[in-house]
Amino acid sequence: MTIRLGRWTAELYQRAIYITRGPNPDCRHCRGEGGIEVGHRMTDSGDIDYDTDVCGCWDPAGFRIPLWRRSRRNQAVPF
C-alpha cells in the first residue's frame, strides 16, 4: 500500500513503514529531477557520457519505522 502526499511517499509493508521524500520541484540545481550533472567523459565510440549525482534537495534513502509482529492468536475470529 502506497500513500503520496506532495513529494512525500509512505509505503506500508508487513513489518515496516518506509517514508521517503522526493526531489523539490522548485530546486534551481536539478529543476525537480533529483539528479545533477557532475561531469562528463567521452566514450570509446565518441559519444558523451554524463555523470550524475543525487541533488541535495532529495533524500532517496528516507527512513524506516519498524512495526511490531502481529499475533497469530484468534485469526479465525474476524473481530
N, CA, C, O and CB atoms as a CASP TS submission, in Angstrom:
PFRMAT TS
TARGET T0000
AUTHOR 0000-0000-0000
METHOD Language model
MODEL 1
PARENT N/A
ATOM      1  N   MET     1       0.845  -1.165   0.000  1.00  0.00           N
ATOM      2  CA  MET     1       0.000   0.000   0.000  1.00  0.00           C
ATOM      3  C   MET     1       0.898   1.238   0.000  1.00  0.00           C
ATOM      4  O   MET     1       1.832   1.335   0.797  1.00  0.00           O
ATOM      5  CB  MET     1      -0.966  -0.008   1.220  1.00  0.00           C
ATOM      6  N   THR     2       0.613   2.171  -0.888  1.00  0.00           N
ATOM      7  CA  THR     2       1.418   3.385  -1.014  1.00  0.00           C
ATOM      8  C   THR     2       0.532   4.614  -0.885  1.00  0.00           C
ATOM      9  O   THR     2      -0.546   4.678  -1.477  1.00  0.00           O
ATOM     10  CB  THR     2       2.174   3.405  -2.359  1.00  0.00           C
ATOM     11  N   ILE     3       0.991   5.585  -0.111  1.00  0.00           N
ATOM     12  CA  ILE     3       0.284   6.855   0.062  1.00  0.00           C
ATOM     13  C   ILE     3       1.248   7.967  -0.330  1.00  0.00           C
ATOM     14  O   ILE     3       2.392   7.987   0.124  1.00  0.00           O
ATOM     15  CB  ILE     3      -0.237   7.039   1.544  1.00  0.00           C
ATOM     16  N   ARG     4       0.790   8.895  -1.173  1.00  0.00           N
ATOM     17  CA  ARG     4       1.611  10.034  -1.593  1.00  0.00           C
ATOM     18  C   ARG     4       0.971  11.324  -1.111  1.00  0.00           C
ATOM     19  O   ARG     4      -0.220  11.554  -1.321  1.00  0.00           O
ATOM     20  CB  ARG     4       1.788  10.058  -3.136  1.00  0.00           C
ATOM     21  N   LEU     5       1.764  12.157  -0.467  1.00  0.00           N
ATOM     22  CA  LEU     5       1.350  13.483  -0.020  1.00  0.00           C
ATOM     23  C   LEU     5       2.395  14.480  -0.502  1.00  0.00           C
ATOM     24  O   LEU     5       3.464  14.601   0.096  1.00  0.00           O
ATOM     25  CB  LEU     5       1.182  13.542   1.541  1.00  0.00           C
ATOM     26  N   GLY     6       2.091  15.187  -1.572  1.00  0.00           N
ATOM     27  CA  GLY     6       3.067  16.109  -2.145  1.00  0.00           C
ATOM     28  C   GLY     6       4.275  15.347  -2.627  1.00  0.00           C
ATOM     29  O   GLY     6       4.152  14.455  -3.465  1.00  0.00           O
ATOM     30  N   ARG     7       5.446  15.685  -2.109  1.00  0.00           N
ATOM     31  CA  ARG     7       6.659  14.967  -2.510  1.00  0.00           C
ATOM     32  C   ARG     7       7.046  13.861  -1.537  1.00  0.00           C
ATOM     33  O   ARG     7       8.109  13.256  -1.681  1.00  0.00           O
ATOM     34  CB  ARG     7       7.805  15.937  -2.644  1.00  0.00           C
ATOM     35  N   TRP     8       6.196  13.588  -0.548  1.00  0.00           N
ATOM     36  CA  TRP     8       6.426  12.520   0.426  1.00  0.00           C
ATOM     37  C   TRP     8       5.689  11.253  -0.006  1.00  0.00           C
ATOM     38  O   TRP     8       4.569  11.321  -0.510  1.00  0.00           O
ATOM     39  CB  TRP     8       5.967  12.958   1.840  1.00  0.00           C
ATOM     40  N   THR     9       6.321  10.105   0.194  1.00  0.00           N
ATOM     41  CA  THR     9       5.728   8.814  -0.110  1.00  0.00           C
ATOM     42  C   THR     9       5.880   7.905   1.105  1.00  0.00           C
ATOM     43  O   THR     9       6.968   7.774   1.665  1.00  0.00           O
ATOM     44  CB  THR     9       6.383   8.179  -1.368  1.00  0.00           C
ATOM     45  N   ALA    10       4.766   7.278   1.504  1.00  0.00           N
ATOM     46  CA  ALA    10       4.784   6.312   2.606  1.00  0.00           C
ATOM     47  C   ALA    10       4.326   4.970   2.049  1.00  0.00           C
ATOM     48  O   ALA    10       3.255   4.862   1.451  1.00  0.00           O
ATOM     49  CB  ALA    10       3.866   6.776   3.804  1.00  0.00           C
ATOM     50  N   GLU    11       5.159   3.948   2.255  1.00  0.00           N
ATOM     51  CA  GLU    11       4.834   2.608   1.782  1.00  0.00           C
ATOM     52  C   GLU    11       4.696   1.693   2.989  1.00  0.00           C
ATOM     53  O   GLU    11       5.577   1.649   3.848  1.00  0.00           O
ATOM     54  CB  GLU    11       5.919   2.075   0.794  1.00  0.00           C
ATOM     55  N   LEU    12       3.596   0.968   3.051  1.00  0.00           N
ATOM     56  CA  LEU    12       3.313   0.073   4.166  1.00  0.00           C
ATOM     57  C   LEU    12       3.599  -1.359   3.750  1.00  0.00           C
ATOM     58  O   LEU    12       3.064  -1.858   2.760  1.00  0.00           O
ATOM     59  CB  LEU    12       1.849   0.221   4.639  1.00  0.00           C
ATOM     60  N   TYR    13       4.446  -2.002   4.521  1.00  0.00           N
ATOM     61  CA  TYR    13       4.748  -3.413   4.336  1.00  0.00           C
ATOM     62  C   TYR    13       4.359  -4.145   5.615  1.00  0.00           C
ATOM     63  O   TYR    13       3.929  -3.507   6.577  1.00  0.00           O
ATOM     64  CB  TYR    13       6.261  -3.636   3.989  1.00  0.00           C
ATOM     65  N   GLN    14       4.498  -5.461   5.648  1.00  0.00           N
ATOM     66  CA  GLN    14       4.092  -6.219   6.828  1.00  0.00           C
ATOM     67  C   GLN    14       4.879  -5.844   8.070  1.00  0.00           C
ATOM     68  O   GLN    14       4.315  -5.795   9.163  1.00  0.00           O
ATOM     69  CB  GLN    14       4.242  -7.689   6.568  1.00  0.00           C
ATOM     70  N   ARG    15       6.152  -5.582   7.926  1.00  0.00           N
ATOM     71  CA  ARG    15       6.985  -5.361   9.111  1.00  0.00           C
ATOM     72  C   ARG    15       7.503  -3.945   9.279  1.00  0.00           C
ATOM     73  O   ARG    15       8.171  -3.652  10.271  1.00  0.00           O
ATOM     74  CB  ARG    15       8.135  -6.276   9.073  1.00  0.00           C
ATOM     75  N   ALA    16       7.208  -3.043   8.321  1.00  0.00           N
ATOM     76  CA  ALA    16       7.730  -1.689   8.454  1.00  0.00           C
ATOM     77  C   ALA    16       6.970  -0.724   7.554  1.00  0.00           C
ATOM     78  O   ALA    16       6.306  -1.124   6.597  1.00  0.00           O
ATOM     79  CB  ALA    16       9.224  -1.656   8.124  1.00  0.00           C
ATOM     80  N   ILE    17       7.090   0.563   7.890  1.00  0.00           N
ATOM     81  CA  ILE    17       6.606   1.650   7.043  1.00  0.00           C
ATOM     82  C   ILE    17       7.842   2.390   6.545  1.00  0.00           C
ATOM     83  O   ILE    17       8.680   2.800   7.347  1.00  0.00           O
ATOM     84  CB  ILE    17       5.615   2.617   7.823  1.00  0.00           C
ATOM     85  N   TYR    18       7.963   2.565   5.234  1.00  0.00           N
ATOM     86  CA  TYR    18       9.084   3.287   4.636  1.00  0.00           C
ATOM     87  C   TYR    18       8.597   4.650   4.175  1.00  0.00           C
ATOM     88  O   TYR    18       7.628   4.742   3.421  1.00  0.00           O
ATOM     89  CB  TYR    18       9.702   2.489   3.450  1.00  0.00           C
ATOM     90  N   ILE    19       9.257   5.706   4.622  1.00  0.00           N
ATOM     91  CA  ILE    19       8.876   7.066   4.264  1.00  0.00           C
ATOM     92  C   ILE    19      10.042   7.704   3.520  1.00  0.00           C
ATOM     93  O   ILE    19      11.164   7.754   4.023  1.00  0.00           O
ATOM     94  CB  ILE    19       8.485   7.901   5.528  1.00  0.00           C
ATOM     95  N   THR    20       9.761   8.187   2.321  1.00  0.00           N
ATOM     96  CA  THR    20      10.788   8.845   1.501  1.00  0.00           C
ATOM     97  C   THR    20      10.262  10.188   1.020  1.00  0.00           C
ATOM     98  O   THR    20       9.055  10.407   0.923  1.00  0.00           O
ATOM     99  CB  THR    20      11.199   7.954   0.291  1.00  0.00           C
ATOM    100  N   ARG    21      11.193  11.073   0.723  1.00  0.00           N
ATOM    101  CA  ARG    21      10.859  12.393   0.209  1.00  0.00           C
ATOM    102  C   ARG    21      11.422  12.523  -1.192  1.00  0.00           C
ATOM    103  O   ARG    21      12.601  12.250  -1.420  1.00  0.00           O
ATOM    104  CB  ARG    21      11.403  13.512   1.133  1.00  0.00           C
ATOM    105  N   GLY    22      10.597  12.934  -2.117  1.00  0.00           N
ATOM    106  CA  GLY    22      11.031  13.107  -3.497  1.00  0.00           C
ATOM    107  C   GLY    22      11.782  14.413  -3.687  1.00  0.00           C
ATOM    108  O   GLY    22      11.893  15.200  -2.747  1.00  0.00           O
ATOM    109  N   PRO    23      12.299  14.659  -4.883  1.00  0.00           N
ATOM    110  CA  PRO    23      13.031  15.899  -5.130  1.00  0.00           C
ATOM    111  C   PRO    23      12.115  17.116  -5.087  1.00  0.00           C
ATOM    112  O   PRO    23      10.918  17.015  -5.360  1.00  0.00           O
ATOM    113  CB  PRO    23      13.736  15.832  -6.476  1.00  0.00           C
ATOM    114  N   ASN    24      12.681  18.251  -4.747  1.00  0.00           N
ATOM    115  CA  ASN    24      11.947  19.505  -4.668  1.00  0.00           C
ATOM    116  C   ASN    24      11.688  20.015  -6.088  1.00  0.00           C
ATOM    117  O   ASN    24      12.641  20.244  -6.832  1.00  0.00           O
ATOM    118  CB  ASN    24      12.732  20.562  -3.827  1.00  0.00           C
ATOM    119  N   PRO    25      10.423  20.197  -6.484  1.00  0.00           N
ATOM    120  CA  PRO    25      10.150  20.660  -7.841  1.00  0.00           C
ATOM    121  C   PRO    25      10.633  22.074  -8.115  1.00  0.00           C
ATOM    122  O   PRO    25      10.755  22.462  -9.276  1.00  0.00           O
ATOM    123  CB  PRO    25       8.690  20.583  -8.108  1.00  0.00           C
ATOM    124  N   ASP    26      10.912  22.861  -7.070  1.00  0.00           N
ATOM    125  CA  ASP    26      11.383  24.233  -7.248  1.00  0.00           C
ATOM    126  C   ASP    26      12.897  24.368  -7.101  1.00  0.00           C
ATOM    127  O   ASP    26      13.402  25.488  -7.028  1.00  0.00           O
ATOM    128  CB  ASP    26      10.700  25.138  -6.256  1.00  0.00           C
ATOM    129  N   CYS    27      13.625  23.267  -7.055  1.00  0.00           N
ATOM    130  CA  CYS    27      15.080  23.317  -6.875  1.00  0.00           C
ATOM    131  C   CYS    27      15.734  23.926  -8.113  1.00  0.00           C
ATOM    132  O   CYS    27      15.425  23.535  -9.239  1.00  0.00           O
ATOM    133  CB  CYS    27      15.652  21.899  -6.600  1.00  0.00           C
ATOM    134  N   ARG    28      16.632  24.880  -7.903  1.00  0.00           N
ATOM    135  CA  ARG    28      17.282  25.537  -9.042  1.00  0.00           C
ATOM    136  C   ARG    28      18.462  24.730  -9.572  1.00  0.00           C
ATOM    137  O   ARG    28      18.943  24.999 -10.673  1.00  0.00           O
ATOM    138  CB  ARG    28      17.751  26.929  -8.646  1.00  0.00           C
ATOM    139  N   HIS    29      18.935  23.747  -8.811  1.00  0.00           N
ATOM    140  CA  HIS    29      20.064  22.936  -9.262  1.00  0.00           C
ATOM    141  C   HIS    29      19.622  21.788 -10.165  1.00  0.00           C
ATOM    142  O   HIS    29      20.209  21.571 -11.225  1.00  0.00           O
ATOM    143  CB  HIS    29      20.818  22.386  -8.066  1.00  0.00           C
ATOM    144  N   CYS    30      18.588  21.049  -9.748  1.00  0.00           N
ATOM    145  CA  CYS    30      18.175  19.867 -10.509  1.00  0.00           C
ATOM    146  C   CYS    30      16.861  20.072 -11.262  1.00  0.00           C
ATOM    147  O   CYS    30      16.455  19.207 -12.039  1.00  0.00           O
ATOM    148  CB  CYS    30      18.040  18.685  -9.580  1.00  0.00           C
ATOM    149  N   ARG    31      16.195  21.204 -11.043  1.00  0.00           N
ATOM    150  CA  ARG    31      14.917  21.517 -11.690  1.00  0.00           C
ATOM    151  C   ARG    31      13.855  20.451 -11.411  1.00  0.00           C
ATOM    152  O   ARG    31      13.023  20.164 -12.271  1.00  0.00           O
ATOM    153  CB  ARG    31      15.116  21.663 -13.197  1.00  0.00           C
ATOM    154  N   GLY    32      13.883  19.868 -10.217  1.00  0.00           N
ATOM    155  CA  GLY    32      12.883  18.901  -9.804  1.00  0.00           C
ATOM    156  C   GLY    32      13.123  17.482 -10.271  1.00  0.00           C
ATOM    157  O   GLY    32      12.275  16.614 -10.062  1.00  0.00           O
ATOM    158  N   GLU    33      14.258  17.225 -10.898  1.00  0.00           N
ATOM    159  CA  GLU    33      14.545  15.881 -11.403  1.00  0.00           C
ATOM    160  C   GLU    33      15.254  15.000 -10.377  1.00  0.00           C
ATOM    161  O   GLU    33      15.204  13.776 -10.489  1.00  0.00           O
ATOM    162  CB  GLU    33      15.387  15.975 -12.653  1.00  0.00           C
ATOM    163  N   GLY    34      15.916  15.596  -9.377  1.00  0.00           N
ATOM    164  CA  GLY    34      16.579  14.833  -8.334  1.00  0.00           C
ATOM    165  C   GLY    34      18.046  14.516  -8.591  1.00  0.00           C
ATOM    166  O   GLY    34      18.746  14.076  -7.680  1.00  0.00           O
ATOM    167  N   GLY    35      18.519  14.731  -9.801  1.00  0.00           N
ATOM    168  CA  GLY    35      19.921  14.456 -10.123  1.00  0.00           C
ATOM    169  C   GLY    35      20.585  15.666 -10.747  1.00  0.00           C
ATOM    170  O   GLY    35      19.945  16.428 -11.472  1.00  0.00           O
ATOM    171  N   ILE    36      21.863  15.844 -10.470  1.00  0.00           N
ATOM    172  CA  ILE    36      22.615  16.944 -11.058  1.00  0.00           C
ATOM    173  C   ILE    36      23.829  16.389 -11.798  1.00  0.00           C
ATOM    174  O   ILE    36      24.384  15.358 -11.419  1.00  0.00           O
ATOM    175  CB  ILE    36      23.050  17.961  -9.971  1.00  0.00           C
ATOM    176  N   GLU    37      24.225  17.074 -12.838  1.00  0.00           N
ATOM    177  CA  GLU    37      25.372  16.651 -13.640  1.00  0.00           C
ATOM    178  C   GLU    37      26.655  17.090 -12.935  1.00  0.00           C
ATOM    179  O   GLU    37      26.820  18.265 -12.606  1.00  0.00           O
ATOM    180  CB  GLU    37      25.297  17.245 -15.087  1.00  0.00           C
ATOM    181  N   VAL    38      27.549  16.152 -12.710  1.00  0.00           N
ATOM    182  CA  VAL    38      28.801  16.470 -12.033  1.00  0.00           C
ATOM    183  C   VAL    38      30.004  16.364 -12.968  1.00  0.00           C
ATOM    184  O   VAL    38      31.132  16.634 -12.555  1.00  0.00           O
ATOM    185  CB  VAL    38      28.993  15.551 -10.841  1.00  0.00           C
ATOM    186  N   GLY    39      29.782  15.982 -14.194  1.00  0.00           N
ATOM    187  CA  GLY    39      30.881  15.887 -15.155  1.00  0.00           C
ATOM    188  C   GLY    39      30.460  15.061 -16.352  1.00  0.00           C
ATOM    189  O   GLY    39      29.348  14.538 -16.413  1.00  0.00           O
ATOM    190  N   HIS    40      31.362  14.955 -17.291  1.00  0.00           N
ATOM    191  CA  HIS    40      31.098  14.123 -18.455  1.00  0.00           C
ATOM    192  C   HIS    40      32.416  13.593 -19.001  1.00  0.00           C
ATOM    193  O   HIS    40      33.489  14.102 -18.680  1.00  0.00           O
ATOM    194  CB  HIS    40      30.330  14.915 -19.541  1.00  0.00           C
ATOM    195  N   ARG    41      32.314  12.566 -19.827  1.00  0.00           N
ATOM    196  CA  ARG    41      33.507  11.986 -20.430  1.00  0.00           C
ATOM    197  C   ARG    41      33.140  11.445 -21.808  1.00  0.00           C
ATOM    198  O   ARG    41      31.972  11.176 -22.089  1.00  0.00           O
ATOM    199  CB  ARG    41      34.109  10.862 -19.527  1.00  0.00           C
ATOM    200  N   MET    42      34.111  11.293 -22.631  1.00  0.00           N
ATOM    201  CA  MET    42      33.913  10.740 -23.970  1.00  0.00           C
ATOM    202  C   MET    42      34.065   9.225 -23.897  1.00  0.00           C
ATOM    203  O   MET    42      34.995   8.714 -23.273  1.00  0.00           O
ATOM    204  CB  MET    42      34.923  11.354 -24.995  1.00  0.00           C
ATOM    205  N   THR    43      33.151   8.522 -24.533  1.00  0.00           N
ATOM    206  CA  THR    43      33.260   7.071 -24.606  1.00  0.00           C
ATOM    207  C   THR    43      34.157   6.684 -25.776  1.00  0.00           C
ATOM    208  O   THR    43      34.562   7.539 -26.564  1.00  0.00           O
ATOM    209  CB  THR    43      31.863   6.419 -24.749  1.00  0.00           C
ATOM    210  N   ASP    44      34.463   5.402 -25.887  1.00  0.00           N
ATOM    211  CA  ASP    44      35.309   4.934 -26.984  1.00  0.00           C
ATOM    212  C   ASP    44      34.669   5.164 -28.346  1.00  0.00           C
ATOM    213  O   ASP    44      35.374   5.334 -29.341  1.00  0.00           O
ATOM    214  CB  ASP    44      35.617   3.463 -26.809  1.00  0.00           C
ATOM    215  N   SER    45      33.343   5.170 -28.400  1.00  0.00           N
ATOM    216  CA  SER    45      32.649   5.375 -29.675  1.00  0.00           C
ATOM    217  C   SER    45      32.479   6.851 -30.016  1.00  0.00           C
ATOM    218  O   SER    45      31.928   7.174 -31.068  1.00  0.00           O
ATOM    219  CB  SER    45      31.290   4.705 -29.639  1.00  0.00           C
ATOM    220  N   GLY    46      32.938   7.753 -29.153  1.00  0.00           N
ATOM    221  CA  GLY    46      32.867   9.185 -29.418  1.00  0.00           C
ATOM    222  C   GLY    46      31.641   9.862 -28.835  1.00  0.00           C
ATOM    223  O   GLY    46      31.466  11.068 -29.004  1.00  0.00           O
ATOM    224  N   ASP    47      30.784   9.106 -28.150  1.00  0.00           N
ATOM    225  CA  ASP    47      29.606   9.697 -27.523  1.00  0.00           C
ATOM    226  C   ASP    47      29.981  10.314 -26.183  1.00  0.00           C
ATOM    227  O   ASP    47      31.000   9.966 -25.587  1.00  0.00           O
ATOM    228  CB  ASP    47      28.498   8.643 -27.339  1.00  0.00           C
ATOM    229  N   ILE    48      29.145  11.233 -25.720  1.00  0.00           N
ATOM    230  CA  ILE    48      29.367  11.869 -24.418  1.00  0.00           C
ATOM    231  C   ILE    48      28.551  11.119 -23.373  1.00  0.00           C
ATOM    232  O   ILE    48      27.351  10.912 -23.552  1.00  0.00           O
ATOM    233  CB  ILE    48      28.979  13.391 -24.447  1.00  0.00           C
ATOM    234  N   ASP    49      29.200  10.710 -22.278  1.00  0.00           N
ATOM    235  CA  ASP    49      28.546  10.019 -21.167  1.00  0.00           C
ATOM    236  C   ASP    49      28.541  10.980 -19.972  1.00  0.00           C
ATOM    237  O   ASP    49      29.599  11.364 -19.473  1.00  0.00           O
ATOM    238  CB  ASP    49      29.280   8.655 -20.813  1.00  0.00           C
ATOM    239  N   TYR    50      27.343  11.363 -19.519  1.00  0.00           N
ATOM    240  CA  TYR    50      27.215  12.315 -18.422  1.00  0.00           C
ATOM    241  C   TYR    50      27.202  11.586 -17.085  1.00  0.00           C
ATOM    242  O   TYR    50      26.503  10.584 -16.931  1.00  0.00           O
ATOM    243  CB  TYR    50      25.941  13.159 -18.584  1.00  0.00           C
ATOM    244  N   ASP    51      27.970  12.080 -16.120  1.00  0.00           N
ATOM    245  CA  ASP    51      27.983  11.553 -14.765  1.00  0.00           C
ATOM    246  C   ASP    51      27.024  12.392 -13.928  1.00  0.00           C
ATOM    247  O   ASP    51      27.104  13.620 -13.934  1.00  0.00           O
ATOM    248  CB  ASP    51      29.429  11.564 -14.160  1.00  0.00           C
ATOM    249  N   THR    52      26.120  11.735 -13.209  1.00  0.00           N
ATOM    250  CA  THR    52      25.157  12.448 -12.375  1.00  0.00           C
ATOM    251  C   THR    52      25.294  12.014 -10.928  1.00  0.00           C
ATOM    252  O   THR    52      25.808  10.938 -10.623  1.00  0.00           O
ATOM    253  CB  THR    52      23.724  12.208 -12.870  1.00  0.00           C
ATOM    254  N   ASP    53      24.822  12.881 -10.049  1.00  0.00           N
ATOM    255  CA  ASP    53      24.813  12.610  -8.618  1.00  0.00           C
ATOM    256  C   ASP    53      23.460  13.047  -8.068  1.00  0.00           C
ATOM    257  O   ASP    53      22.740  13.798  -8.726  1.00  0.00           O
ATOM    258  CB  ASP    53      25.990  13.345  -7.888  1.00  0.00           C
ATOM    259  N   VAL    54      23.110  12.593  -6.886  1.00  0.00           N
ATOM    260  CA  VAL    54      21.847  12.950  -6.253  1.00  0.00           C
ATOM    261  C   VAL    54      21.936  14.389  -5.759  1.00  0.00           C
ATOM    262  O   VAL    54      22.923  14.777  -5.133  1.00  0.00           O
ATOM    263  CB  VAL    54      21.509  11.978  -5.082  1.00  0.00           C
ATOM    264  N   CYS    55      20.908  15.174  -6.041  1.00  0.00           N
ATOM    265  CA  CYS    55      20.853  16.576  -5.604  1.00  0.00           C
ATOM    266  C   CYS    55      20.620  16.630  -4.095  1.00  0.00           C
ATOM    267  O   CYS    55      20.071  15.692  -3.517  1.00  0.00           O
ATOM    268  CB  CYS    55      19.728  17.354  -6.361  1.00  0.00           C
ATOM    269  N   GLY    56      21.028  17.708  -3.467  1.00  0.00           N
ATOM    270  CA  GLY    56      20.860  17.881  -2.028  1.00  0.00           C
ATOM    271  C   GLY    56      19.421  18.078  -1.588  1.00  0.00           C
ATOM    272  O   GLY    56      19.123  17.955  -0.400  1.00  0.00           O
ATOM    273  N   CYS    57      18.507  18.386  -2.528  1.00  0.00           N
ATOM    274  CA  CYS    57      17.102  18.591  -2.161  1.00  0.00           C
ATOM    275  C   CYS    57      16.349  17.278  -2.025  1.00  0.00           C
ATOM    276  O   CYS    57      15.163  17.283  -1.693  1.00  0.00           O
ATOM    277  CB  CYS    57      16.413  19.467  -3.190  1.00  0.00           C
ATOM    278  N   TRP    58      17.014  16.151  -2.275  1.00  0.00           N
ATOM    279  CA  TRP    58      16.337  14.860  -2.313  1.00  0.00           C
ATOM    280  C   TRP    58      17.083  13.865  -1.445  1.00  0.00           C
ATOM    281  O   TRP    58      18.310  13.779  -1.497  1.00  0.00           O
ATOM    282  CB  TRP    58      16.223  14.339  -3.758  1.00  0.00           C
ATOM    283  N   ASP    59      16.338  13.115  -0.649  1.00  0.00           N
ATOM    284  CA  ASP    59      16.911  12.055   0.168  1.00  0.00           C
ATOM    285  C   ASP    59      16.263  10.741  -0.248  1.00  0.00           C
ATOM    286  O   ASP    59      15.238  10.362   0.317  1.00  0.00           O
ATOM    287  CB  ASP    59      16.703  12.332   1.697  1.00  0.00           C
ATOM    288  N   PRO    60      16.841  10.028  -1.235  1.00  0.00           N
ATOM    289  CA  PRO    60      16.184   8.818  -1.713  1.00  0.00           C
ATOM    290  C   PRO    60      16.166   7.684  -0.694  1.00  0.00           C
ATOM    291  O   PRO    60      15.363   6.760  -0.823  1.00  0.00           O
ATOM    292  CB  PRO    60      16.854   8.348  -2.958  1.00  0.00           C
ATOM    293  N   ALA    61      17.034   7.733   0.317  1.00  0.00           N
ATOM    294  CA  ALA    61      17.078   6.655   1.309  1.00  0.00           C
ATOM    295  C   ALA    61      15.873   6.715   2.244  1.00  0.00           C
ATOM    296  O   ALA    61      15.302   5.675   2.572  1.00  0.00           O
ATOM    297  CB  ALA    61      18.376   6.732   2.123  1.00  0.00           C
ATOM    298  N   GLY    62      15.477   7.906   2.676  1.00  0.00           N
ATOM    299  CA  GLY    62      14.339   8.047   3.579  1.00  0.00           C
ATOM    300  C   GLY    62      14.604   7.401   4.926  1.00  0.00           C
ATOM    301  O   GLY    62      15.753   7.276   5.350  1.00  0.00           O
ATOM    302  N   PHE    63      13.540   6.995   5.592  1.00  0.00           N
ATOM    303  CA  PHE    63      13.704   6.301   6.868  1.00  0.00           C
ATOM    304  C   PHE    63      12.639   5.232   7.017  1.00  0.00           C
ATOM    305  O   PHE    63      11.649   5.215   6.285  1.00  0.00           O
ATOM    306  CB  PHE    63      13.639   7.292   8.045  1.00  0.00           C
ATOM    307  N   ARG    64      12.852   4.346   7.967  1.00  0.00           N
ATOM    308  CA  ARG    64      12.030   3.161   8.160  1.00  0.00           C
ATOM    309  C   ARG    64      11.489   3.157   9.578  1.00  0.00           C
ATOM    310  O   ARG    64      12.224   3.414  10.532  1.00  0.00           O
ATOM    311  CB  ARG    64      12.835   1.871   7.876  1.00  0.00           C
ATOM    312  N   ILE    65      10.193   2.863   9.716  1.00  0.00           N
ATOM    313  CA  ILE    65       9.567   2.722  11.023  1.00  0.00           C
ATOM    314  C   ILE    65       9.184   1.256  11.179  1.00  0.00           C
ATOM    315  O   ILE    65       8.267   0.789  10.503  1.00  0.00           O
ATOM    316  CB  ILE    65       8.313   3.668  11.177  1.00  0.00           C
ATOM    317  N   PRO    66       9.865   0.517  12.055  1.00  0.00           N
ATOM    318  CA  PRO    66       9.527  -0.901  12.214  1.00  0.00           C
ATOM    319  C   PRO    66       8.185  -1.068  12.908  1.00  0.00           C
ATOM    320  O   PRO    66       7.810  -0.268  13.766  1.00  0.00           O
ATOM    321  CB  PRO    66      10.620  -1.628  13.006  1.00  0.00           C
ATOM    322  N   LEU    67       7.475  -2.107  12.530  1.00  0.00           N
ATOM    323  CA  LEU    67       6.188  -2.434  13.139  1.00  0.00           C
ATOM    324  C   LEU    67       6.344  -3.678  14.000  1.00  0.00           C
ATOM    325  O   LEU    67       7.212  -4.515  13.751  1.00  0.00           O
ATOM    326  CB  LEU    67       5.096  -2.647  12.056  1.00  0.00           C
ATOM    327  N   TRP    68       5.498  -3.791  15.012  1.00  0.00           N
ATOM    328  CA  TRP    68       5.531  -4.972  15.872  1.00  0.00           C
ATOM    329  C   TRP    68       4.977  -6.152  15.111  1.00  0.00           C
ATOM    330  O   TRP    68       4.149  -6.003  14.213  1.00  0.00           O
ATOM    331  CB  TRP    68       4.735  -4.741  17.176  1.00  0.00           C
ATOM    332  N   ARG    69       5.442  -7.319  15.480  1.00  0.00           N
ATOM    333  CA  ARG    69       4.913  -8.539  14.875  1.00  0.00           C
ATOM    334  C   ARG    69       3.458  -8.707  15.274  1.00  0.00           C
ATOM    335  O   ARG    69       3.081  -8.441  16.415  1.00  0.00           O
ATOM    336  CB  ARG    69       5.742  -9.779  15.298  1.00  0.00           C
ATOM    337  N   ARG    70       2.665  -9.139  14.350  1.00  0.00           N
ATOM    338  CA  ARG    70       1.254  -9.374  14.624  1.00  0.00           C
ATOM    339  C   ARG    70       1.087 -10.728  15.314  1.00  0.00           C
ATOM    340  O   ARG    70       1.761 -11.701  14.978  1.00  0.00           O
ATOM    341  CB  ARG    70       0.422  -9.316  13.317  1.00  0.00           C
ATOM    342  N   SER    71       0.180 -10.766  16.277  1.00  0.00           N
ATOM    343  CA  SER    71      -0.028 -12.038  16.963  1.00  0.00           C
ATOM    344  C   SER    71      -0.852 -12.959  16.074  1.00  0.00           C
ATOM    345  O   SER    71      -1.686 -12.513  15.287  1.00  0.00           O
ATOM    346  CB  SER    71      -0.729 -11.825  18.333  1.00  0.00           C
ATOM    347  N   ARG    72      -0.601 -14.235  16.219  1.00  0.00           N
ATOM    348  CA  ARG    72      -1.302 -15.224  15.404  1.00  0.00           C
ATOM    349  C   ARG    72      -2.499 -15.822  16.149  1.00  0.00           C
ATOM    350  O   ARG    72      -3.159 -16.724  15.632  1.00  0.00           O
ATOM    351  CB  ARG    72      -0.339 -16.336  14.984  1.00  0.00           C
ATOM    352  N   ARG    73      -2.777 -15.339  17.330  1.00  0.00           N
ATOM    353  CA  ARG    73      -3.921 -15.818  18.093  1.00  0.00           C
ATOM    354  C   ARG    73      -5.216 -15.285  17.516  1.00  0.00           C
ATOM    355  O   ARG    73      -5.279 -14.153  17.035  1.00  0.00           O
ATOM    356  CB  ARG    73      -3.795 -15.417  19.556  1.00  0.00           C
ATOM    357  N   ASN    74      -6.220 -16.090  17.567  1.00  0.00           N
ATOM    358  CA  ASN    74      -7.588 -15.710  17.196  1.00  0.00           C
ATOM    359  C   ASN    74      -7.696 -15.198  15.758  1.00  0.00           C
ATOM    360  O   ASN    74      -8.461 -14.270  15.497  1.00  0.00           O
ATOM    361  CB  ASN    74      -8.099 -14.647  18.148  1.00  0.00           C
ATOM    362  N   GLN    75      -6.966 -15.769  14.846  1.00  0.00           N
ATOM    363  CA  GLN    75      -7.079 -15.334  13.457  1.00  0.00           C
ATOM    364  C   GLN    75      -8.354 -15.838  12.812  1.00  0.00           C
ATOM    365  O   GLN    75      -8.803 -15.272  11.816  1.00  0.00           O
ATOM    366  CB  GLN    75      -5.882 -15.804  12.661  1.00  0.00           C
ATOM    367  N   ALA    76      -8.943 -16.884  13.354  1.00  0.00           N
ATOM    368  CA  ALA    76     -10.177 -17.422  12.781  1.00  0.00           C
ATOM    369  C   ALA    76     -11.358 -16.510  13.102  1.00  0.00           C
ATOM    370  O   ALA    76     -12.350 -16.519  12.373  1.00  0.00           O
ATOM    371  CB  ALA    76     -10.443 -18.845  13.308  1.00  0.00           C
ATOM    372  N   VAL    77     -11.275 -15.727  14.172  1.00  0.00           N
ATOM    373  CA  VAL    77     -12.353 -14.838  14.565  1.00  0.00           C
ATOM    374  C   VAL    77     -12.109 -13.480  13.902  1.00  0.00           C
ATOM    375  O   VAL    77     -11.051 -12.888  14.118  1.00  0.00           O
ATOM    376  CB  VAL    77     -12.444 -14.706  16.125  1.00  0.00           C
ATOM    377  N   PRO    78     -13.055 -12.965  13.100  1.00  0.00           N
ATOM    378  CA  PRO    78     -12.826 -11.714  12.393  1.00  0.00           C
ATOM    379  C   PRO    78     -12.949 -10.462  13.253  1.00  0.00           C
ATOM    380  O   PRO    78     -12.739  -9.359  12.749  1.00  0.00           O
ATOM    381  CB  PRO    78     -13.773 -11.616  11.269  1.00  0.00           C
ATOM    382  N   PHE    79     -13.284 -10.597  14.539  1.00  0.00           N
ATOM    383  CA  PHE    79     -13.488  -9.421  15.374  1.00  0.00           C
ATOM    384  C   PHE    79     -12.326  -9.179  16.283  1.00  0.00           C
ATOM    385  O   PHE    79     -12.337  -8.222  17.057  1.00  0.00           O
ATOM    386  CB  PHE    79     -14.737  -9.558  16.181  1.00  0.00           C
TER
END
